[in-house]
Amino acid sequence: MDMIHIRAVSPPDLTERVEQFLADTPYVLNLIVQRGAARRPDGDSIGCDVLAGAANEVLRGLRLLQVDMRGSVVIEPVDMALPGRASEAAARRLGALANAPVWEQVEARIRSEGRYAPSFYLYLVVAGLIGSVGIVTNSQILIVGAMVVGPEYGAIVAVALGIDRRNRAMVRTGLTALCAGLLLTIAVTFLFSLLIRGFGLQSEAFDRGLRPVSDLINTPNFFSFAVAGLAGVVGIVSLTEARTSALLGVFISVTTIPAAAAISVSTAFASWSEAWGSLVQLLVNIVVLIVVGAGALRFQRAIWHRVGRKQARDGGRT
């Protein structure tokens, strides 16, 4: 069964209330309180294991008690736990909520992707360069490689979370990093594409106008919206369930980095209609991923909130 471990530091005047709250919650196990054991911040050390399905309720209660403001709260995943009678009975009481995501962890994963260190821009530029080589050599393998290397989905989903949480600063920071990174990628890749054209390094087929890879990228249509929308849903679900394999599939599905590379290559080779089509493809993917991502986050919260309310009503009848 899925669990999380909570380590908290409570001010002495709050400890009794926090201990009582945790002890009265049937989904809290292995509760340990050590008076005066914590330093920086000073206070009482509290540790417990919580069934993942009830973690949102427990964390909400700790926030209401202001433990996070006056002390500290740390959440750790539990890789393995041997089930005992108490944990099995608590899991049965949870019912469908046993599979609920821990939203604190979900948001922490998304926020970690929304950190824009210099490496974020380096990965974008390298992915764009790989994509440009894939375009001029008609190599679909290199295009897939560029999709995997590109970190832009982290910024996109961070913007979606900012919209869901009405956090303007998060939205602004994410959009700024995304725009700056893609513009830098397009500029560097354009210069690289000029070198390719100047030295005649493009493939013979590309030179003759046989460009199946770039034609696929610079021709936005209904399927562009459909794939971006589906990828947006799967991306959010995979983040909430921490499924890295599904998230990797999202990276390979969306045409963002390939479209940015195609803008540069098409401009360098004076293929203006292809450059315009690639720009539209890029904007379609980014906008749809953000909108669908924000909607999927809100929809999932609403569904699990409804499941929790139903569980509470059913529990109240028994």
N, C-alpha and C positions, 0 to 999 in steps of 0.2 A: 504494500500500500504506500501511496505517496505521502511524504511528510516534509515539513520544514522545521528547522531548529531556530528558536528565537533567543537571542542574548540581549538582555536589557539591563540598563543601569537606572535605578529609581532613586529619587531623593528620599531620605528616610521618612519624611512626613507623608509620602505617597505610597510607600511600600505595602502597607497593610491593605489599602484599597486595591492595589494592583494584584497582590497575592490572592485576595478574596475573589476578584474578577476571574483570574485564571483558574483558580480552584473550582469555581462554580461552572466553568465551561466544560462540558463532557468530552470535548474533542481535544483538550489539552492533557498531555501525558508527561510523565517524568519531570514534574515541576520541582525545581530546586531553588531555594532562596538562601543567600549568604549575606548576612547583615554586615555592613561596613567593609565589604571585600573589594569594592571597586575604587579605582583611582582614575582621574581625568576622563570623564567627570567623576567626582567623588560621590559615593552613595552605596546602595545595596545592589548586589549582583543577583539577577534573576535569570534563570535558564529554563526552557521547557521545549517539548516537542509538540507540534500541532499538526493534525491531519490537514493535508493541503486544501481539501474542500472547504474547511472552516477557517482557513487562514485569513481571508478577507474580513470576516466578522471579528476575529481576535485582534487583528491589526487596527481595525476601526475603533475597537474598544480602548486599545492602548493610546491611540491618538486622542480620543475623547478625554482620557485621563491626563493628557499632556505629558506622557512619558517621553515622547520623541522630542518635545520642546525643552523640558526641564532636565532630562537625562539623555539617554540614547537608546536606540533600538537597532539591532543588527539581525538580518535574516540570512540564514544559511540553508542550502538544500541538503537533504539527507539522502545519500546515495543508496543506502540499504538499511532496512530495519527488520528485525525478526518479529513477526506478529505475536502478540500476546492476547490473552482474553480481553483485557481492557481495550486495546486498540481495535480488535475485531468487532467488539460490541459497538464501539464508537463509529466505526466505519459503516456498520449496518444502519445505524441511526442517520447517518449523513445521506444515504440513498444516492440520488442522482448528483447531489452536490459534491460527491467524492471526486468527480472529474472536473470540477470548476477550476479555472486558472487562478493563480495567485497574482492579482493585478499589480502588486508592488514589484514582483519579479519581472512581469511582462514590461512594465514601464522602465524598469532598470535596464533591461536588455535593449530596449529601443533607445533610451537616452545614451547608452554606451556607444551605439552606432552613430549617434548625433554629435560626436566629438570630432572637430575638424582640425586635426593636427596637420602639419606639413605633409605627412605621409598620405593623407586623404587626397591631396591634390597631385601628389606624385603618382599614386595608383591610377587616378583618372587619366593623367597624361600618358602613362605607359599603356593603359588599356586602349586609349585612342590611337596610339601609334601601332599597336598590334592590330587593331581593327582596320587601320588604313592599309596595312600590308595585306590583310585578308581580302580587302576590296580589290586592290590592284592586281592581286594574283588569283582572284576568284576562289579563295580558299574558305570554305564554310567552317572548317576546323578552327582556323585562326579567329573567325568571328565569334565562335562559341567561347574560345579562350579569352577574348576581349571582354565578353559579357561576364565571365566568372571573375576576372581581375577587377573590373570596375566596382567601386564602393558606393556608387550613387544611390543605390536603393536604401542604404542606411539613412541618408539625408532625406530622401523622399518619405520614408515611414516616420522619421522624426517630425517632419512638417505635418504629416497626418495626425500624429499624436498631439502636436501643438494645437491644431484645429479642434480636435476632439476635446481637449482640456481648456480651450479658449486661452491659450498661453501665447500671446502675441510675440513675446520675445523669442520663444522657441521657433515659431513660424518664421519670423524675420531672419533669425540666425541661420536656419536651415535653408531658406530660399536664397539668402545671400551667398552661402557657401556653395550651394548647387549651381547658381548662375555664374559665380566667379570661377568655379572649378571647370564647368563646361566651356566657358569662354576661353579659359587658358588652354584647355584641351584642344579646342577647335583651332586656336592660333598656332600652337606648337605643331599640331598635326598638319595644318596647312603648309607651314614651312617645310616640313618633312616631305609632304606630297609634291611640293615644288622641286625638291631635290630629286625625287623619283622621276618626275617628268623631265627635268633637265638632263639627267643622265640616261634617260630611256630605259629605266629599270622595270617598268610595268610589263605585265605579261602580254604576249602577242594578241591573245584573244581580247583582252581588255582594250588594247590599242585599236582593234578592229571594231569595237563597239559591242562585243559579246560580253555582257556584264550581268550574268544571272544573279550574283550576290548583291551587287549594288541596286539592281532593278527591284529586288525583293525588299530592300531597305527603303528606297526612295519612292515607293508607291503606296502611300497610306490609303486604306480602304476600311470597309466595315470590320474586317478581321483584325485590323490594328486596334480598334476600340474593344472588340470582344476579347482578344488575348490579353490586352492590358488590364481590362476589368477582371477577368478570371485570375490573372496573376496577382492583382491587388488583393483579392479575397484570400487566395491561398497563402500569400505572403504574411498577412496578418494572423491567419489561423496558425500557420507554422511558427510564428513568433510567440503566440500565446501558449502553444503546446511544446515549444522548444524543439521542434523537429527540423534539424539542420538539413536533412536530405531534401525535404520538401522546399526549404528556403533556397537551396542551391538550384532547384528546378525553376524557381521564380527568376533567379539571376539570368538563367539561360533563356527565359521566355520573353523578357522585355527588350524592346529595341530602343535603348537609350544611347549607350556608348557607340554601338554601330552607326546610329543615325548621326551622332556628332562627328564621327570619323568620316562618314559619307559626305557631310556638308563640306569638310575640308578638302577631301579628294576631288569632289565634283567642282568646287570653286577653283582649285589648282588646275584642273583640266578644262576649265571654262565650260562646264556642262551645267548651265544655269538652271534649267528646269529640274534636273536631278538634285541640285543643291536646295532648291525650294521644296521639293518633295521630301527631302531628308529633314529639313527644318520642321515641316509640318508633322512628320512622323515623330520627331523628338518631342515636340510640344504636346502632341496627342498622348504619348506614353506617360510623360511626366504628370500632366493634368489629370488624366484618368486614374493613374496610380495613387495620386494624393487624395482625390475625391473619394474613390472607392475604399482606400485605406482608412480614411477618417470615418466613413460610413460603416465599414466592417467593425471597427473598434467600438463604435457606439452601439451597433446592433448586438454585438456579443455581450457587452455590459448589460444591455436591457434584457437579453434572454436569460443570462445567469441571475440577474436580480429577480426576474420573475420566478425562476426555478427556486431561488432561496425563499421567496415569499410563500410559494406553494408548499415548500418543505416545512416552513414554520407553521403554516395553518394546519397541515396534516399532523404535525407533531403536537399542536395544541389540542387536537381532537382526541389523541390517544392518551 
